[in-house]
Amino acid sequence: MEPTTNATRLLTQRQLAEMLGVTPRSLERWRETGDGPPFLRVGGLVRYTPADVSGWLETRRRTSTSTPAEAA
């Protein structure tokens, strides 16, 4: 495992919520349902890697409101 550098700095739940414009509770619900970005548990704390968040966001990309999530 590579050490964390500034380029791969782990995001806190609060930082990610602010970045996405959602509440921390939304992230908690997404973790419970498996709908959110992949996360890490570090000593009981939830953290996110920027690469995982970027990858998850790409899976959310749509070209039409009628495009089902599975087909994208």
Contact map, one row per residue, 1 for C-alpha under 8 A:
111000000000000000000000000000000000000000000000000000000000000000000000
111100000000000000000000000000000000000000000000000000000000000000000000
111110000000000000000000000000000000000000000000000000000000000000000000
011111111100000000000000000000000000000000000000000000000000000000000000
001111111000000000000000000000000000000000000000000000000000000000000000
000111111000000000000000000000000000000000000000000000000000000000000000
000111111000000000000000000000000000000000000000000000000000000000000000
000111111100000000000000000000000000000000000000111000000000000000000000
000111111110000000000000000000000000000000000000110000000000000000000000
000100011111000000000000000000000000000000000011110000000000000000000000
000000001111101100000000000000000000000000000011110000000000000000000000
000000000111111100000000000000000000000000000111000000000000000000000000
000000000011111110000001001000000000000000000111000000000000000000000000
000000000001111111000011000000000000000000000000000000000000000000000000
000000000011111111100000000000000000000000000000000000000000000000000000
000000000011111111110000000000000000000000000001000000000000000000000000
000000000000111111111111011000000000000000000000000000000000000000000000
000000000000011111111110000000000000000000000000000000000000000000000000
000000000000001111111100000000000000000000000000000000000000000000000000
000000000000000111111100000000000000000000000000000000000000000000000000
000000000000000011111110000000000000000000000000000000000000000000000000
000000000000000011111111011000000000000000000000000000000000000000000000
000000000000010011001111111000000000000000000000000000000000000000000000
000000000000110010000111111100000000000000000000000000000000000000000000
000000000000000000000011111110000000000000000000000000000000000000000000
000000000000000010000111111111000000000000000000000000000000000000000000
000000000000100010000111111111100001000000000000000000000000000000000000
000000000000000000000001111111110000000000000000000000000000000000000000
000000000000000000000000111111111000000000000000000000000000000000000000
000000000000000000000000011111111111000000000000000000000000000000000000
000000000000000000000000001111111111100000000000000000000000000000000000
000000000000000000000000000111111110000000000000000000000000000000000000
000000000000000000000000000011111111000000000000000000000000000000000000
000000000000000000000000000001111111000000000000000000000000000000000000
000000000000000000000000000001111111100000000000000000000000000000000000
000000000000000000000000001001101111110000000000000000010000000000000000
000000000000000000000000000000100011111000000001000110011000000000000000
000000000000000000000000000000000001111100000001000110010000000000000000
000000000000000000000000000000000000111110000111100100000000000000000000
000000000000000000000000000000000000011111001111000000000000000000000000
000000000000000000000000000000000000001111111110000000000000000000000000
000000000000000000000000000000000000000111111110000000000000000000000000
000000000000000000000000000000000000000011111000000000000000000000000000
000000000000000000000000000000000000000011111100000000000000000000000000
000000000000000000000000000000000000000111111110000000000000000000000000
000000000001100000000000000000000000001111011111000000000000000000000000
000000000111100000000000000000000000001111001111100000000000000000000000
000000000111100100000000000000000000111100000111110110000000000000000000
000000011110000000000000000000000000001000000011111110000000000000000000
000000011110000000000000000000000000000000000001111111000000000000000000
000000010000000000000000000000000000000000000000111111100000000000000000
000000000000000000000000000000000000111000000001111111110000000000000000
000000000000000000000000000000000000110000000001111111111000000000000000
000000000000000000000000000000000000000000000000011111111100000000000000
000000000000000000000000000000000000000000000000001111111110000000000000
000000000000000000000000000000000001110000000000000111111111000000000000
000000000000000000000000000000000000100000000000000011111111100000000000
000000000000000000000000000000000000000000000000000001111111100000000000
000000000000000000000000000000000000000000000000000000111111100000000001
000000000000000000000000000000000000000000000000000000011111110000001000
000000000000000000000000000000000000000000000000000000001111111000000001
000000000000000000000000000000000000000000000000000000000001111110101001
000000000000000000000000000000000000000000000000000000000000111110100000
000000000000000000000000000000000000000000000000000000000000011111100000
000000000000000000000000000000000000000000000000000000000000011111100000
000000000000000000000000000000000000000000000000000000000000000111110000
000000000000000000000000000000000000000000000000000000000000011111111011
000000000000000000000000000000000000000000000000000000000000000001111111
000000000000000000000000000000000000000000000000000000000001010000111111
000000000000000000000000000000000000000000000000000000000000000000011111
000000000000000000000000000000000000000000000000000000000000000000111111
000000000000000000000000000000000000000000000000000000000010110000111111
